[in-house]
């Protein structure tokens, strides 16, 4: 979760659209995966075995500007 050399595309859609995309898998040769949800709580969180805990930001922070 903190490697910095993985480049993936993440999109946010409504739960209904997400369910449809997961069901239909509309892009040939590409498998879509559900990786999380947007929450009202600030910060990053990880859920393991039904328990949610804060995920500290790790990895390289690019400085632009």
C-alpha positions in Angstrom: 0.0 0.0 0.0 3.0 2.3 0.1 5.1 1.2 -2.8 5.1 4.2 -5.2 5.9 2.4 -8.4 2.4 1.1 -9.1 0.3 3.2 -11.5 -3.3 2.4 -11.5 -6.4 4.3 -12.5 -9.0 4.9 -9.7 -12.4 6.3 -10.3 -15.2 7.1 -8.0 -18.8 6.3 -9.0 -22.1 6.0 -7.1 -22.7 2.6 -5.4 -25.3 1.8 -8.0 -23.0 2.5 -10.9 -20.2 0.6 -9.2 -22.4 -2.5 -8.8 -23.3 -2.3 -12.5 -19.7 -1.9 -13.6 -18.6 -4.8 -11.5 -21.4 -6.9 -12.8 -20.9 -6.0 -16.5 -17.1 -5.6 -16.7 -17.6 -3.4 -19.8 -13.9 -3.1 -20.9 -12.6 -6.0 -22.9 -9.2 -7.2 -21.6 -9.5 -5.2 -18.3 -10.9 -6.5 -15.1 -12.4 -3.8 -12.8 -12.0 -4.3 -9.0 -13.8 -2.6 -6.0 -11.1 -1.3 -3.7 -12.9 1.0 -1.3 -15.5 3.6 -0.5 -15.7 7.3 0.1 -16.5 8.0 3.8 -17.4 11.1 5.7 -14.5 10.4 8.1 -11.3 12.3 7.2 -8.2 10.3 6.5 -7.4 6.9 5.0 -8.7 3.7 6.5 -8.2 0.0 5.9 -10.7 -2.7 6.9 -9.4 -6.2 7.7 -11.4 -9.0 9.2 -14.3 -6.7 9.8 -12.2 -4.2 11.8 -11.5 -0.7 10.5 -8.3 1.2 11.5 -6.6 4.3 10.3 -4.0 3.8 7.6 -1.1 6.2 8.0 0.1 7.9 4.8 3.3 6.2 3.7 5.5 6.3 0.7 7.1 9.1 -1.2 5.5 12.6 -1.3 6.1 14.4 -4.5 6.7 18.1 -4.1 5.4 20.1 -7.1 5.5 23.8 -7.5 
